Amino acid sequence: MEIKTDLYLGDSKEVLKKIPGNSVDLIFTSPPYADQRKNTYGGIHPDKYVEWFLPISEQLLRVLKPTGSFVLNIKERVTNGERNTYVMELILEMRKQGWLWT
């Protein structure tokens, strides 16, 4: 059995355009958390996070094989002891795109 491995590193908005549809078995990503690493990533505000990530998740879904797996490492932003709901909102919007929540 031959196993082919390709690793991609770069701005996902650019790299994903070059990957053929239904060609990826595993996507593991850890996008910037909301309001984190402002100097590196510009710091996406929690209120804008879903809008920012959905075009990326649309391309991720395009390249992922129907039998593939997607792992998203993300956490909520806590302000004044309250968790922001952007992670839950993102999950709901991704389901509308066709993602399964398992």
Residue frames as qw, qx, qy, qz and C-alpha x, y, z in Angstrom:
[[0.000, 0.890, 0.456, 0.000, 0.00, 0.00, 0.00],
 [0.413, 0.268, -0.003, 0.870, 1.31, 3.42, -0.93],
 [0.211, -0.817, -0.440, 0.308, 0.59, 6.37, 1.34],
 [0.362, 0.528, 0.128, 0.758, 0.89, 9.85, -0.06],
 [0.365, -0.712, -0.383, 0.462, 1.47, 12.71, 2.36],
 [0.283, 0.557, 0.127, 0.770, 1.33, 16.38, 1.50],
 [0.337, -0.618, -0.438, 0.560, 1.68, 19.07, 4.13],
 [0.211, 0.715, 0.269, 0.609, 0.61, 22.64, 3.47],
 [0.401, -0.552, -0.318, 0.658, 1.76, 25.69, 5.37],
 [0.165, 0.163, 0.255, 0.939, 0.71, 29.21, 4.55],
 [0.358, 0.152, 0.208, -0.898, -2.24, 31.54, 4.43],
 [0.400, 0.252, 0.878, -0.079, -5.20, 29.19, 4.10],
 [0.453, 0.719, 0.232, -0.473, -7.07, 31.68, 1.92],
 [0.324, 0.702, -0.510, -0.376, -4.33, 31.31, -0.70],
 [0.133, -0.309, 0.940, 0.060, -3.18, 27.71, -0.19],
 [0.537, 0.274, 0.732, -0.319, -6.68, 26.21, -0.36],
 [0.553, 0.666, -0.062, -0.496, -7.23, 27.60, -3.87],
 [0.276, 0.583, -0.728, -0.233, -4.43, 25.35, -5.14],
 [0.279, -0.116, 0.935, -0.184, -5.77, 22.10, -3.66],
 [0.350, -0.107, -0.722, -0.587, -8.09, 19.95, -5.81],
 [0.660, -0.265, 0.111, -0.694, -11.59, 19.24, -4.50],
 [0.953, -0.164, 0.057, -0.250, -12.30, 16.03, -2.58],
 [0.713, 0.478, -0.455, 0.237, -8.58, 15.28, -2.27],
 [0.020, 0.522, -0.615, 0.590, -7.77, 15.62, 1.44],
 [0.628, -0.261, -0.733, 0.007, -8.22, 12.89, 4.07],
 [0.522, -0.594, -0.444, 0.421, -7.41, 14.94, 7.17],
 [0.133, 0.708, -0.022, 0.693, -7.54, 18.64, 7.95],
 [0.579, -0.553, -0.415, 0.432, -6.17, 19.73, 11.31],
 [0.233, 0.607, 0.047, 0.758, -6.23, 23.46, 11.91],
 [0.414, -0.594, -0.451, 0.522, -5.78, 25.83, 14.80],
 [0.228, 0.717, 0.224, 0.619, -6.83, 29.25, 13.55],
 [0.149, 0.240, -0.391, 0.876, -6.07, 32.34, 15.62],
 [0.188, -0.577, -0.740, 0.290, -8.36, 32.66, 18.61],
 [0.023, 0.869, 0.330, 0.369, -10.51, 35.78, 18.73],
 [0.194, -0.950, 0.125, -0.209, -8.66, 38.86, 19.96],
 [0.794, -0.454, 0.290, 0.281, -5.41, 36.90, 20.26],
 [0.638, -0.093, 0.415, 0.642, -2.01, 37.48, 18.64],
 [0.283, 0.900, 0.229, -0.242, -2.97, 40.89, 17.33],
 [0.097, -0.763, 0.465, 0.438, 0.59, 41.62, 16.24],
 [0.314, -0.167, 0.868, 0.347, 0.80, 38.40, 14.21],
 [0.175, 0.387, 0.862, 0.277, -2.72, 37.91, 12.83],
 [0.112, -0.349, -0.237, -0.900, -4.35, 41.28, 13.32],
 [0.101, 0.142, 0.742, -0.648, -6.61, 39.99, 16.11],
 [0.278, -0.344, -0.662, -0.605, -10.06, 39.02, 14.86],
 [0.358, -0.179, 0.395, -0.827, -12.76, 40.46, 17.11],
 [0.261, 0.148, 0.932, -0.202, -15.23, 37.84, 18.41],
 [0.479, 0.581, 0.360, -0.551, -18.12, 39.67, 16.72],
 [0.479, 0.674, -0.365, -0.428, -16.35, 39.30, 13.34],
 [0.332, -0.389, 0.855, 0.084, -14.91, 35.81, 13.80],
 [0.649, 0.325, 0.680, -0.104, -17.70, 33.80, 12.16],
 [0.508, 0.834, 0.047, -0.209, -17.75, 36.13, 9.15],
 [0.021, 0.770, -0.614, -0.172, -13.96, 35.83, 8.91],
 [0.382, -0.281, 0.880, 0.026, -13.81, 32.02, 9.16],
 [0.730, 0.381, 0.472, -0.316, -16.76, 30.95, 6.98],
 [0.602, 0.707, -0.288, -0.234, -15.04, 31.56, 3.61],
 [0.024, 0.541, -0.839, 0.054, -12.15, 29.43, 4.87],
 [0.519, -0.015, 0.803, -0.292, -14.41, 26.63, 6.11],
 [0.740, 0.538, 0.117, -0.387, -16.21, 26.64, 2.76],
 [0.481, 0.660, -0.568, -0.102, -12.91, 25.91, 1.00],
 [0.225, -0.364, 0.873, -0.235, -11.94, 23.33, 3.62],
 [0.706, 0.215, 0.560, -0.377, -15.20, 21.49, 2.97],
 [0.673, 0.647, -0.189, -0.305, -14.55, 21.64, -0.77],
 [0.345, 0.601, -0.720, 0.015, -11.13, 19.95, -0.52],
 [0.416, -0.274, 0.791, -0.355, -12.06, 17.40, 2.17],
 [0.298, -0.012, -0.894, -0.336, -12.98, 13.92, 0.92],
 [0.663, -0.389, -0.244, -0.591, -16.48, 12.74, 1.89],
 [0.881, -0.282, -0.364, 0.107, -14.78, 10.14, 4.11],
 [0.441, 0.411, -0.368, 0.708, -12.24, 12.64, 5.49],
 [0.508, -0.643, -0.475, 0.322, -11.88, 14.09, 8.97],
 [0.142, 0.718, -0.026, 0.681, -11.71, 17.71, 10.09],
 [0.586, -0.488, -0.451, 0.465, -10.25, 18.78, 13.44],
 [0.069, 0.781, 0.052, 0.618, -10.71, 22.38, 14.55],
 [0.549, -0.310, -0.476, 0.614, -8.76, 23.57, 17.59],
 [0.045, -0.568, -0.122, -0.813, -10.50, 26.67, 18.89],
 [0.315, -0.385, -0.706, 0.505, -11.57, 28.14, 22.22],
 [0.089, -0.877, -0.438, -0.174, -14.00, 30.71, 23.49],
 [0.232, 0.420, -0.231, 0.846, -13.02, 34.21, 24.49],
 [0.437, -0.636, -0.593, 0.229, -13.84, 35.03, 28.11],
 [0.127, 0.438, -0.069, 0.887, -14.49, 38.64, 29.05],
 [0.361, -0.354, 0.325, -0.799, -15.54, 39.70, 32.54],
 [0.378, -0.092, 0.853, -0.347, -16.22, 36.08, 33.44],
 [0.725, 0.431, 0.347, -0.411, -18.55, 35.45, 30.50],
 [0.504, -0.048, 0.717, 0.480, -17.77, 33.28, 27.49],
 [0.353, 0.438, -0.269, -0.782, -18.36, 34.80, 24.09],
 [0.778, 0.234, 0.521, -0.261, -20.66, 32.70, 21.92],
 [0.396, 0.671, -0.429, -0.457, -18.67, 32.98, 18.68],
 [0.067, -0.269, 0.953, 0.125, -17.54, 29.33, 18.78],
 [0.410, 0.349, 0.798, -0.270, -21.12, 28.08, 19.08],
 [0.461, 0.724, 0.083, -0.506, -22.24, 30.48, 16.37],
 [0.167, 0.576, -0.700, -0.389, -19.43, 29.27, 14.12],
 [0.243, -0.011, 0.970, -0.008, -20.46, 25.64, 14.59],
 [0.466, 0.557, 0.576, -0.376, -24.07, 26.44, 13.68],
 [0.395, 0.763, -0.191, -0.475, -23.04, 28.37, 10.56],
 [0.012, 0.439, -0.857, -0.271, -20.63, 25.63, 9.49],
 [0.410, 0.219, 0.873, -0.150, -23.47, 23.11, 9.76],
 [0.500, 0.712, 0.230, -0.436, -25.42, 25.27, 7.31],
 [0.224, 0.681, -0.578, -0.390, -22.46, 24.94, 4.93],
 [0.873, 0.189, -0.388, -0.228, -22.79, 21.16, 5.10],
 [0.185, 0.432, -0.794, 0.386, -20.38, 20.26, 7.90],
 [0.756, -0.388, -0.507, -0.146, -21.36, 17.45, 10.27],
 [0.236, -0.651, 0.488, -0.531, -20.95, 17.99, 14.01],
 [0.881, -0.105, -0.455, -0.070, -19.84, 14.65, 15.46]]
